[in-house]
Amino acid sequence: MRCADALARAGLRPIVIDEAERPGGQIYRQPPAGGAPESSAIYGFEAKKAESIHRVLRDAGDRIDYRPRTLAWNVFGQRLDLLAPEGQRELPFDRLVLATGAMDRVLPFSGWTLPGVFTLGGAQVALKAQGVAIGRRVALVGAGPLLPLVAHQYAKAGANVVAALDASTFGAKLAQLSGLFASADTFAKGLWYTARNRLRGLDVRYGIRSLRVEGGDRVEALVWRESSGEERRVACDAVGASFGLRPEAQLADLAGCRFAFATDARQWLPERSGEGRSSVAGVYLAGDGAGIGGADVAELQGRRTALAVLEDLGRSVDRREVARLDRGLARQARFRHALDAAYPFPRHLVDTVDDGEIVCRCEGVTVGALRQAARERGAREVNRVKALTRIGMGRCQGRVCGEAAAELLARACGEDIERMGRLRGQPPVKPIPVVGSAP
């Protein structure tokens, strides 16, 4: 939205393709029109930012061609394939800005396929978009800053949060204090959420070593092992669990963008210059779709990418604005480096997953089948495992299971995660009907 706003102010008329019904993305998601009551209270400290983003379209009028409820499911040459309310469409372009955001990073654990287990992002969307909690007694698990935020939002909304389990240690956070001050405002908000959770009496645990959800037809309890080795159990009817975020980089892949491995994040990311340019001329990347930074970074990158587009079109830009945005992005990059170290990916949980657990829900592939492909059939790369087991061939195209499969494969092979490669993108990037139109 910030990119579109800047382009419109410069005299262009950008087309904005949005899967959602209304603008706001994940962080500033709005309830459906006529759905849950609108209230700035759901955005907390970010209420003014949310309102500012929501005003962009109203202020721009017809200077932005906004197309909601529209899925871009393929990029081919200089054309987007779209699924819109009126059906399948093709949209040619000469400049493409991909701001595809992120989704939860998932790891399998015992009982994770039971009804009542959600991702943290899914739990947050339910609260923001529909005004409902995922359960009456909710346990939350994570390894990232989303955990204390969702715990605070649920408790503030009146939900009974019976546990908040952090798979990373408290010591890891203390070790990064100096780096976290690079974005003092964001760090202060995180401290406030943590303090409020403590004052509410929320049971917050750090450094958990294993997870198990118990239940028959649905979630009944969550069991975990403390760093001390003690096993604990809490009765609950819903669990929200995810372990950081992963970029939605499928369209960048289909557009031909070059990828590189990011060691800190343990992820393959599309290459992006500081200005937002990808390795493909005319294709630009903004926001979490090319590396997790959060909403504030997405706004800065959106504006900065718009200036890059304008420069490439031969338009003059404000060099003072360029310098201001570059300084802000550099500061946020220092903060993100510290945040990644404060919430490292919980590799230890990979070793606790039993062979019988499902890793690919779409195709019903077990962890044991993946390990067997590595040990008995010589699979040393995720696309080879895909060919042997069908991991990543289902509806999600590996969006949910791909990174978990790579982590499990690396452990089975005893090799570094980078050597496992990444699943090659295939259209459609999300499920589409063979006939008919978007819902």
VEXFIRO-369747 format. One record per residue (C-alpha): y, x, z; residue in one letter. Coordinates in Angstrom, 1 decimal. Layout:
# residues N
+--------+--------+--------+------+
!      y !      x !      z ! titi !
+--------+--------+--------+------+
!      Y !      X !      Z !    A !
...
+--------+--------+--------+------+
***
This chain:
# residues 439
+--------+--------+--------+------+
!      y !      x !      z ! titi !
+--------+--------+--------+------+
!    0.0 !    0.0 !    0.0 !    M !
!    2.4 !    2.9 !    0.7 !    R !
!    1.6 !    4.4 !   -2.6 !    C !
!    2.1 !    1.2 !   -4.4 !    A !
!    5.4 !    0.6 !   -2.6 !    D !
!    6.8 !    4.0 !   -3.5 !    A !
!    5.8 !    3.5 !   -7.2 !    L !
!    7.4 !    0.1 !   -7.3 !    A !
!   10.6 !    1.4 !   -5.8 !    R !
!   10.7 !    4.1 !   -8.5 !    A !
!   10.6 !    1.3 !  -11.2 !    G !
!    6.9 !    1.2 !  -12.0 !    L !
!    4.7 !   -1.9 !  -11.6 !    R !
!    1.5 !   -0.7 !  -10.1 !    P !
!   -1.7 !   -2.8 !  -10.1 !    I !
!   -3.4 !   -3.0 !   -6.7 !    V !
!   -7.1 !   -3.8 !   -6.6 !    I !
!   -8.1 !   -5.0 !   -3.1 !    D !
!  -11.5 !   -6.1 !   -2.0 !    E !
!  -10.0 !   -8.0 !    0.9 !    A !
!   -8.3 !  -11.4 !    0.8 !    E !
!   -5.1 !  -10.0 !    2.2 !    R !
!   -3.5 !   -6.5 !    2.5 !    P !
!   -3.9 !   -4.3 !    5.6 !    G !
!   -7.1 !   -2.3 !    5.0 !    G !
!   -9.5 !   -1.8 !    7.9 !    Q !
!   -7.0 !   -0.8 !   10.6 !    I !
!   -4.4 !   -3.4 !    9.9 !    Y !
!   -6.9 !   -6.1 !    8.7 !    R !
!   -5.5 !   -9.6 !    8.7 !    Q !
!   -7.5 !  -12.8 !    9.5 !    P !
!   -8.3 !  -14.8 !    6.5 !    P !
!   -5.7 !  -17.3 !    5.5 !    A !
!   -6.3 !  -20.5 !    7.5 !    G !
!   -8.9 !  -18.7 !    9.6 !    G !
!   -8.5 !  -17.1 !   13.1 !    A !
!   -4.9 !  -17.3 !   14.5 !    P !
!   -2.6 !  -14.5 !   13.5 !    E !
!   -1.4 !  -12.4 !   16.4 !    S !
!    0.2 !   -9.0 !   16.6 !    S !
!   -1.6 !   -8.6 !   19.9 !    A !
!   -4.8 !   -7.6 !   18.1 !    I !
!   -3.1 !   -4.4 !   16.8 !    Y !
!   -1.9 !   -3.2 !   20.2 !    G !
!    0.4 !   -0.1 !   19.9 !    F !
!    0.2 !   -0.4 !   16.1 !    E !
!    1.7 !   -3.9 !   15.9 !    A !
!    4.9 !   -2.8 !   14.2 !    K !
!    3.1 !   -0.6 !   11.8 !    K !
!    0.8 !   -3.4 !   10.9 !    A !
!    3.7 !   -5.8 !   10.4 !    E !
!    5.4 !   -3.2 !    8.2 !    S !
!    2.3 !   -2.8 !    6.0 !    I !
!    1.9 !   -6.6 !    5.8 !    H !
!    5.5 !   -6.9 !    4.6 !    R !
!    5.1 !   -4.6 !    1.6 !    V !
!    4.0 !   -7.3 !   -0.8 !    L !
!    6.5 !   -9.8 !    0.4 !    R !
!    9.3 !   -7.3 !    0.0 !    D !
!    8.1 !   -6.1 !   -3.4 !    A !
!    7.8 !   -9.5 !   -4.9 !    G !
!    6.5 !   -9.3 !   -8.5 !    D !
!    7.1 !   -5.5 !   -8.7 !    R !
!    3.5 !   -5.0 !   -7.5 !    I !
!    0.6 !   -6.7 !   -9.3 !    D !
!   -1.6 !   -7.5 !   -6.4 !    Y !
!   -5.2 !   -8.6 !   -7.1 !    R !
!   -7.1 !   -9.5 !   -3.9 !    P !
!  -10.8 !  -10.4 !   -3.5 !    R !
!  -11.5 !   -8.0 !   -6.4 !    T !
!  -14.2 !   -5.3 !   -6.3 !    L !
!  -13.9 !   -2.1 !   -8.5 !    A !
!  -17.6 !   -1.3 !   -9.0 !    W !
!  -17.5 !    1.3 !  -11.7 !    N !
!  -15.2 !    3.9 !  -13.3 !    V !
!  -16.0 !    4.9 !  -16.8 !    F !
!  -13.6 !    7.1 !  -18.7 !    G !
!  -10.2 !    5.4 !  -18.3 !    Q !
!  -11.5 !    2.0 !  -17.4 !    R !
!  -12.4 !    0.2 !  -14.2 !    L !
!  -15.1 !   -2.4 !  -14.1 !    D !
!  -14.1 !   -5.2 !  -11.8 !    L !
!  -15.6 !   -8.3 !  -10.2 !    L !
!  -12.8 !  -10.7 !   -9.6 !    A !
!  -12.7 !  -14.4 !   -8.5 !    P !
!  -12.7 !  -15.4 !  -12.1 !    E !
!  -15.7 !  -13.2 !  -13.0 !    G !
!  -16.3 !   -9.7 !  -14.5 !    Q !
!  -13.3 !   -7.9 !  -15.9 !    R !
!  -12.4 !   -4.5 !  -17.4 !    E !
!   -9.1 !   -2.8 !  -16.6 !    L !
!   -7.9 !    0.2 !  -18.6 !    P !
!   -5.6 !    2.7 !  -16.8 !    F !
!   -3.7 !    5.9 !  -17.5 !    D !
!   -3.3 !    6.8 !  -13.9 !    R !
!   -5.8 !    6.0 !  -11.1 !    L !
!   -5.2 !    6.3 !   -7.4 !    V !
!   -8.3 !    5.9 !   -5.3 !    L !
!   -7.6 !    4.8 !   -1.7 !    A !
!  -11.1 !    3.6 !   -1.0 !    T !
!  -11.2 !    4.2 !    2.8 !    G !
!  -14.2 !    4.9 !    5.0 !    A !
!  -17.1 !    3.2 !    6.7 !    M !
!  -19.1 !    3.9 !    9.8 !    D !
!  -21.4 !    6.9 !    9.9 !    R !
!  -24.9 !    5.7 !   10.9 !    V !
!  -27.9 !    7.4 !   12.5 !    L !
!  -31.2 !    5.6 !   13.0 !    P !
!  -32.5 !    5.2 !   16.6 !    F !
!  -35.2 !    3.1 !   18.2 !    S !
!  -34.5 !   -0.6 !   17.8 !    G !
!  -31.4 !   -0.1 !   15.6 !    W !
!  -32.6 !   -2.7 !   13.1 !    T !
!  -32.9 !   -5.5 !   15.7 !    L !
!  -30.6 !   -8.5 !   15.3 !    P !
!  -27.6 !   -7.9 !   17.5 !    G !
!  -27.0 !   -4.3 !   16.6 !    V !
!  -23.8 !   -3.7 !   14.7 !    F !
!  -21.6 !   -0.7 !   13.8 !    T !
!  -18.5 !   -0.1 !   15.8 !    L !
!  -16.4 !   -0.8 !   12.7 !    G !
!  -18.3 !   -4.1 !   12.2 !    G !
!  -17.7 !   -5.1 !   15.8 !    A !
!  -14.0 !   -4.3 !   15.3 !    Q !
!  -13.8 !   -6.3 !   12.1 !    V !
!  -15.4 !   -9.3 !   13.8 !    A !
!  -12.7 !   -9.2 !   16.5 !    L !
!   -9.7 !   -8.7 !   14.1 !    K !
!  -10.7 !  -10.9 !   11.2 !    A !
!  -12.5 !  -13.8 !   13.0 !    Q !
!  -11.4 !  -13.5 !   16.6 !    G !
!  -15.0 !  -13.3 !   17.9 !    V !
!  -17.0 !  -10.7 !   19.8 !    A !
!  -20.5 !   -9.6 !   18.6 !    I !
!  -22.1 !  -10.7 !   21.9 !    G !
!  -21.5 !  -11.9 !   25.5 !    R !
!  -22.7 !   -8.6 !   27.1 !    R !
!  -21.8 !   -5.8 !   24.7 !    V !
!  -22.8 !   -2.1 !   24.9 !    A !
!  -21.0 !    0.4 !   22.7 !    L !
!  -22.2 !    3.8 !   21.5 !    V !
!  -20.4 !    6.4 !   19.5 !    G !
!  -19.3 !   10.0 !   18.8 !    A !
!  -15.7 !    9.5 !   17.7 !    G !
!  -12.3 !    8.2 !   18.8 !    P !
!  -13.3 !    4.7 !   17.6 !    L !
!  -15.4 !    4.3 !   20.7 !    L !
!  -12.7 !    4.1 !   23.4 !    P !
!  -10.5 !    2.1 !   21.1 !    L !
!  -13.1 !   -0.6 !   20.4 !    V !
!  -14.1 !   -0.6 !   24.1 !    A !
!  -10.4 !   -1.3 !   25.0 !    H !
!  -10.0 !   -4.0 !   22.3 !    Q !
!  -13.1 !   -5.8 !   23.4 !    Y !
!  -12.2 !   -5.6 !   27.1 !    A !
!   -8.7 !   -6.8 !   26.4 !    K !
!  -10.0 !   -9.7 !   24.4 !    A !
!  -12.1 !  -10.8 !   27.4 !    G !
!  -15.5 !   -9.5 !   26.3 !    A !
!  -17.9 !   -8.1 !   28.9 !    N !
!  -18.4 !   -4.5 !   27.9 !    V !
!  -21.3 !   -3.3 !   30.0 !    V !
!  -21.4 !    0.3 !   28.8 !    A !
!  -19.6 !    2.8 !   26.6 !    A !
!  -21.8 !    5.7 !   25.7 !    L !
!  -20.3 !    8.9 !   24.1 !    D !
!  -22.9 !   11.1 !   22.4 !    A !
!  -20.4 !   14.1 !   22.6 !    S !
!  -19.5 !   15.8 !   25.9 !    T !
!  -16.4 !   15.5 !   28.0 !    F !
!  -16.2 !   19.3 !   27.9 !    G !
!  -15.8 !   19.3 !   24.1 !    A !
!  -12.7 !   17.2 !   24.5 !    K !
!  -11.2 !   19.5 !   27.2 !    L !
!  -11.7 !   22.5 !   25.0 !    A !
!   -9.5 !   21.0 !   22.2 !    Q !
!   -6.5 !   19.9 !   24.3 !    L !
!   -4.1 !   22.3 !   22.7 !    S !
!   -5.0 !   21.2 !   19.2 !    G !
!   -4.9 !   17.6 !   20.1 !    L !
!   -1.2 !   18.0 !   21.1 !    F !
!   -0.4 !   18.5 !   17.4 !    A !
!   -0.1 !   14.7 !   17.2 !    S !
!    1.1 !   14.0 !   20.7 !    A !
!    1.7 !   10.3 !   20.1 !    D !
!   -1.8 !    9.7 !   18.9 !    T !
!   -3.3 !   11.8 !   21.7 !    F !
!   -1.2 !    9.9 !   24.2 !    A !
!   -2.6 !    6.6 !   22.9 !    K !
!   -6.2 !    7.9 !   23.2 !    G !
!   -5.5 !    8.9 !   26.8 !    L !
!   -4.1 !    5.5 !   27.5 !    W !
!   -7.1 !    3.7 !   26.1 !    Y !
!   -9.4 !    5.9 !   28.1 !    T !
!   -7.4 !    5.3 !   31.3 !    A !
!   -7.4 !    1.6 !   30.8 !    R !
!  -11.1 !    1.5 !   30.2 !    N !
!  -11.6 !    3.4 !   33.5 !    R !
!   -9.2 !    1.1 !   35.4 !    L !
!  -11.2 !   -1.9 !   34.2 !    R !
!  -14.3 !   -0.4 !   35.7 !    G !
!  -16.0 !    0.3 !   32.4 !    L !
!  -19.1 !    2.4 !   32.7 !    D !
!  -18.3 !    5.4 !   30.4 !    V !
!  -20.9 !    8.0 !   29.9 !    R !
!  -20.7 !   11.4 !   28.1 !    Y !
!  -23.2 !   13.6 !   26.5 !    G !
!  -26.0 !   11.1 !   26.1 !    I !
!  -29.2 !   12.6 !   24.7 !    R !
!  -31.2 !    9.7 !   23.3 !    S !
!  -30.9 !    5.9 !   22.6 !    L !
!  -33.3 !    3.0 !   22.5 !    R !
!  -32.6 !   -0.7 !   22.0 !    V !
!  -35.1 !   -3.0 !   23.6 !    E !
!  -35.9 !   -6.6 !   22.5 !    G !
!  -38.2 !   -8.9 !   20.7 !    G !
!  -36.3 !  -11.2 !   18.2 !    D !
!  -33.0 !   -9.7 !   19.2 !    R !
!  -31.2 !   -7.2 !   21.5 !    V !
!  -32.1 !   -7.5 !   25.1 !    E !
!  -31.2 !   -4.1 !   26.6 !    A !
!  -30.0 !   -0.6 !   25.8 !    L !
!  -31.8 !    2.4 !   27.2 !    V !
!  -30.4 !    6.0 !   27.1 !    W !
!  -31.0 !    9.4 !   28.6 !    R !
!  -28.2 !   11.2 !   30.3 !    E !
!  -27.4 !   14.9 !   29.8 !    S !
!  -29.1 !   15.4 !   33.2 !    S !
!  -32.4 !   13.9 !   31.8 !    G !
!  -32.1 !   10.7 !   33.8 !    E !
!  -33.0 !    7.6 !   31.9 !    E !
!  -30.8 !    4.5 !   32.4 !    R !
!  -30.9 !    1.0 !   31.2 !    R !
!  -28.4 !   -1.9 !   30.9 !    V !
!  -29.1 !   -5.5 !   29.9 !    A !
!  -27.1 !   -6.6 !   26.9 !    C !
!  -27.3 !   -9.0 !   24.0 !    D !
!  -25.3 !   -6.9 !   21.4 !    A !
!  -24.8 !   -3.2 !   20.6 !    V !
!  -22.1 !   -1.6 !   18.6 !    G !
!  -23.1 !    1.9 !   17.5 !    A !
!  -21.8 !    4.5 !   15.0 !    S !
!  -21.2 !    8.2 !   15.0 !    F !
!  -17.9 !    8.9 !   13.3 !    G !
!  -16.8 !    7.8 !    9.8 !    L !
!  -17.7 !    8.8 !    6.3 !    R !
!  -15.5 !    8.5 !    3.2 !    P !
!  -16.3 !    5.8 !    0.6 !    E !
!  -16.2 !    8.4 !   -2.2 !    A !
!  -18.5 !    6.7 !   -4.8 !    Q !
!  -15.7 !    5.8 !   -7.2 !    L !
!  -14.4 !    9.4 !   -7.0 !    A !
!  -17.9 !   10.5 !   -7.9 !    D !
!  -18.1 !    8.2 !  -10.9 !    L !
!  -14.7 !    9.3 !  -12.0 !    A !
!  -16.0 !   12.8 !  -12.3 !    G !
!  -14.2 !   14.4 !   -9.3 !    C !
!  -15.5 !   17.7 !   -8.1 !    R !
!  -16.9 !   17.7 !   -4.5 !    F !
!  -17.0 !   20.4 !   -1.9 !    A !
!  -18.8 !   20.6 !    1.4 !    F !
!  -16.6 !   20.3 !    4.5 !    A !
!  -18.3 !   22.3 !    7.3 !    T !
!  -16.3 !   20.7 !   10.2 !    D !
!  -17.2 !   17.2 !    9.1 !    A !
!  -20.7 !   18.0 !    7.8 !    R !
!  -19.9 !   16.0 !    4.7 !    Q !
!  -19.4 !   16.4 !    1.0 !    W !
!  -15.9 !   15.4 !    0.1 !    L !
!  -14.1 !   15.0 !   -3.2 !    P !
!  -11.6 !   17.9 !   -3.7 !    E !
!   -8.0 !   16.9 !   -3.2 !    R !
!   -4.9 !   19.0 !   -3.4 !    S !
!   -2.2 !   18.6 !   -0.8 !    G !
!   -0.3 !   16.5 !   -3.3 !    E !
!   -3.2 !   14.1 !   -3.7 !    G !
!   -4.4 !   15.3 !   -7.1 !    R !
!   -8.2 !   15.4 !   -7.7 !    S !
!  -10.0 !   17.8 !  -10.1 !    S !
!   -9.7 !   15.2 !  -12.8 !    V !
!   -6.4 !   14.8 !  -14.6 !    A !
!   -4.8 !   11.4 !  -14.0 !    G !
!   -7.0 !   10.6 !  -10.9 !    V !
!   -5.5 !   10.9 !   -7.5 !    Y !
!   -7.0 !   10.5 !   -4.0 !    L !
!   -5.3 !    9.0 !   -0.9 !    A !
!   -6.4 !    8.2 !    2.6 !    G !
!   -9.9 !    8.4 !    4.2 !    D !
!  -11.7 !    8.1 !    0.9 !    G !
!  -11.4 !   11.8 !    0.4 !    A !
!  -11.5 !   13.0 !    4.1 !    G !
!  -11.2 !   11.2 !    7.4 !    I !
!   -7.6 !   11.3 !    8.7 !    G !
!   -6.8 !    7.8 !   10.0 !    G !
!   -4.1 !    5.2 !    9.3 !    A !
!   -1.1 !    7.4 !    9.9 !    D !
!   -2.4 !   10.1 !    7.6 !    V !
!   -3.2 !    7.4 !    5.0 !    A !
!    0.4 !    6.2 !    5.0 !    E !
!    1.7 !    9.8 !    4.6 !    L !
!   -0.8 !   10.6 !    1.8 !    Q !
!   -0.1 !    7.3 !    0.1 !    G !
!    3.6 !    8.2 !   -0.2 !    R !
!    2.9 !   11.8 !   -1.1 !    R !
!    0.4 !   10.8 !   -3.8 !    T !
!    2.9 !    8.4 !   -5.3 !    A !
!    5.4 !   11.3 !   -5.6 !    L !
!    2.7 !   13.4 !   -7.4 !    A !
!    2.1 !   10.5 !   -9.8 !    V !
!    5.8 !   10.3 !  -10.5 !    L !
!    6.1 !   14.1 !  -11.0 !    E !
!    3.2 !   14.0 !  -13.5 !    D !
!    5.0 !   11.2 !  -15.4 !    L !
!    8.1 !   13.4 !  -15.7 !    G !
!   10.1 !   11.5 !  -13.1 !    R !
!   12.4 !   13.3 !  -10.6 !    S !
!   11.5 !   13.0 !   -6.9 !    V !
!   13.3 !   13.7 !   -3.7 !    D !
!   12.4 !   17.2 !   -2.6 !    R !
!   13.4 !   16.6 !    1.0 !    R !
!   11.0 !   13.7 !    1.1 !    E !
!    8.3 !   15.9 !   -0.3 !    V !
!    9.0 !   18.5 !    2.3 !    A !
!    9.0 !   15.9 !    5.1 !    R !
!    5.7 !   14.5 !    4.0 !    L !
!    4.1 !   17.9 !    3.6 !    D !
!    5.1 !   18.9 !    7.1 !    R !
!    3.7 !   15.7 !    8.5 !    G !
!    0.4 !   16.1 !    6.7 !    L !
!    0.1 !   19.7 !    7.9 !    A !
!    0.6 !   18.6 !   11.5 !    R !
!   -2.0 !   15.9 !   11.2 !    Q !
!   -4.5 !   18.3 !    9.6 !    A !
!   -4.2 !   20.5 !   12.8 !    R !
!   -4.8 !   17.5 !   14.9 !    F !
!   -7.8 !   16.3 !   12.8 !    R !
!   -9.4 !   19.8 !   13.1 !    H !
!   -9.2 !   19.5 !   16.9 !    A !
!  -10.4 !   15.9 !   16.9 !    L !
!  -13.5 !   16.8 !   14.8 !    D !
!  -14.3 !   19.5 !   17.3 !    A !
!  -13.7 !   17.2 !   20.3 !    A !
!  -16.1 !   14.6 !   18.8 !    Y !
!  -18.8 !   16.7 !   17.0 !    P !
!  -21.5 !   15.0 !   15.0 !    F !
!  -24.4 !   14.5 !   17.5 !    P !
!  -27.1 !   16.5 !   15.7 !    R !
!  -29.3 !   16.4 !   18.9 !    H !
!  -29.9 !   12.6 !   18.3 !    L !
!  -31.6 !   13.4 !   15.0 !    V !
!  -34.5 !   15.1 !   16.8 !    D !
!  -35.1 !   12.0 !   19.0 !    T !
!  -35.8 !    9.7 !   16.0 !    V !
!  -39.5 !    8.7 !   15.8 !    D !
!  -41.5 !    8.8 !   12.6 !    D !
!  -41.9 !    5.0 !   12.6 !    G !
!  -38.2 !    4.2 !   12.6 !    E !
!  -36.7 !    2.8 !    9.4 !    I !
!  -34.1 !    5.2 !    7.9 !    V !
!  -33.4 !    3.2 !    4.6 !    C !
!  -33.2 !   -0.5 !    5.4 !    R !
!  -32.8 !   -1.6 !    1.8 !    C !
!  -36.2 !   -0.1 !    0.7 !    E !
!  -37.9 !   -0.1 !    4.1 !    G !
!  -38.5 !    3.7 !    4.1 !    V !
!  -39.4 !    5.3 !    7.4 !    T !
!  -38.3 !    8.6 !    8.9 !    V !
!  -41.9 !    9.7 !    8.8 !    G !
!  -42.1 !    9.2 !    5.0 !    A !
!  -39.0 !   11.3 !    4.6 !    L !
!  -40.4 !   14.1 !    6.8 !    R !
!  -43.7 !   13.9 !    4.9 !    Q !
!  -41.9 !   14.3 !    1.6 !    A !
!  -40.2 !   17.5 !    3.0 !    A !
!  -43.3 !   19.0 !    4.6 !    R !
!  -46.1 !   18.0 !    2.3 !    E !
!  -44.4 !   17.5 !   -1.1 !    R !
!  -41.8 !   20.3 !   -1.0 !    G !
!  -38.7 !   18.1 !   -1.1 !    A !
!  -35.7 !   20.2 !   -0.2 !    R !
!  -32.8 !   18.1 !   -1.6 !    E !
!  -31.8 !   14.5 !   -1.0 !    V !
!  -32.1 !   13.4 !   -4.6 !    N !
!  -35.6 !   14.7 !   -4.7 !    R !
!  -36.4 !   12.8 !   -1.6 !    V !
!  -34.8 !    9.7 !   -3.2 !    K !
!  -37.2 !   10.1 !   -6.2 !    A !
!  -40.2 !   10.5 !   -4.0 !    L !
!  -39.5 !    7.8 !   -1.4 !    T !
!  -36.8 !    5.4 !   -2.9 !    R !
!  -34.3 !    6.3 !   -0.1 !    I !
!  -30.9 !    5.2 !   -1.4 !    G !
!  -32.2 !    3.1 !   -4.2 !    M !
!  -31.4 !   -0.3 !   -2.6 !    G !
!  -28.4 !   -2.5 !   -2.3 !    R !
!  -26.2 !    0.0 !   -0.4 !    C !
!  -26.9 !    2.8 !   -2.9 !    Q !
!  -27.2 !    5.2 !    0.1 !    G !
!  -23.9 !    4.4 !    1.6 !    R !
!  -25.6 !    3.6 !    4.9 !    V !
!  -28.7 !    5.9 !    4.9 !    C !
!  -27.6 !    8.8 !    2.6 !    G !
!  -26.0 !   11.1 !    5.2 !    E !
!  -28.6 !   10.2 !    7.9 !    A !
!  -31.3 !   11.1 !    5.4 !    A !
!  -29.7 !   14.4 !    4.7 !    A !
!  -29.5 !   15.2 !    8.4 !    E !
!  -33.1 !   14.3 !    8.9 !    L !
!  -34.2 !   16.3 !    5.9 !    L !
!  -32.2 !   19.4 !    7.0 !    A !
!  -34.0 !   19.2 !   10.4 !    R !
!  -37.4 !   18.8 !    8.8 !    A !
!  -36.8 !   21.8 !    6.5 !    C !
!  -35.2 !   23.9 !    9.1 !    G !
!  -32.2 !   24.6 !    6.8 !    E !
!  -28.5 !   24.0 !    6.8 !    D !
!  -27.2 !   20.5 !    6.0 !    I !
!  -25.1 !   21.8 !    3.1 !    E !
!  -28.3 !   22.9 !    1.2 !    R !
!  -29.6 !   19.3 !    1.2 !    M !
!  -26.9 !   18.3 !   -1.3 !    G !
!  -25.6 !   14.7 !   -1.7 !    R !
!  -26.9 !   11.6 !   -3.4 !    L !
!  -25.5 !   11.2 !   -6.9 !    R !
!  -23.3 !    8.2 !   -7.4 !    G !
!  -24.6 !    5.3 !   -9.4 !    Q !
!  -22.9 !    2.1 !  -10.5 !    P !
!  -22.5 !   -0.5 !   -9.2 !    P !
!  -21.1 !    1.1 !   -6.0 !    V !
!  -21.6 !   -2.2 !   -4.2 !    K !
!  -23.9 !   -5.2 !   -4.9 !    P !
!  -22.7 !   -7.5 !   -7.7 !    I !
!  -24.2 !  -10.7 !   -9.1 !    P !
!  -25.8 !  -10.6 !  -12.5 !    V !
!  -23.9 !  -13.8 !  -13.3 !    V !
!  -21.2 !  -15.7 !  -11.5 !    G !
!  -18.0 !  -14.6 !   -9.8 !    S !
!  -16.9 !  -13.1 !   -6.6 !    A !
!  -17.2 !  -15.2 !   -3.5 !    P !
+--------+--------+--------+------+
***
